[in-house]
Amino acid sequence: MSRVHPFTFNVEPDPLREARYRWTVCEGTQIRLRSPRSYSTKEEAVIEATKVAERLSASELNNG
């Protein structure tokens, strides 16, 4: 049976750079990671946030 990872992410406009986006990966209600840079499209940010959440999940499974 596969486990569902506890990570979610939000993608929001970058408050400092117009027309750019940043992601935040959360575990429950706690922020786990924020994007180190902004992305030119929302889709790019979603793709990167998905990769980060999957990496965190794999790391948690390997360590726990």
N, C-alpha and C positions, 0 to 999 in steps of 0.2 A: 504494500500500500504506500503510495507517495504522500509525503507530508507537504503541507502548504506553508511556505515561509511566512514569518511574521512581519516582513518588511513591506512598507508602502512608500510611495513617493508623491511629491507635489511638484508641479512645474508652474512657475509664476514669472511674470515680467521682472526683469532686473530693474530695481529702483534707481540705479545709478547710470544705466545705459539704455536709452530709449530703443525700442524694437529689438531687444535681446532678452534671453530667458535663462533662468537658473533653476536647478532642481534641489530638492531636499529629500533625503531618504530617512524615514522614521521607523522605529521599532515600537509599535504601540503608539503612545502619545509622545515618546521621547525622540528628539532629533538625533540621528546616528551620524549622518554625514551631510555636508552641503557641497554643492558643486564648486570646484576650485576656479572655474572660469564661467563666463556666460556663453550662450550659444545663439547663433544667428536666427535659428528657427525653433519653434516650439517642438517640432517633430524630432530635431536633433537632440534636444534636451531630454525628451521622453525616451529615445533610444538609449542614450547614455545612462540615464537613471535606471532603466530596466536592467542594463548590464551590471551596474553597481549593486543593485538589490539582489540579483542572481548570484554575484560573487560573494556577497555577504552571507547569503543563505547557504551556499556551498561551504564556506568557511565554518559556519556554525555547525553544519552537519558533520564535518570532518573533525571538529574539536569537541563535539558534544555527544 
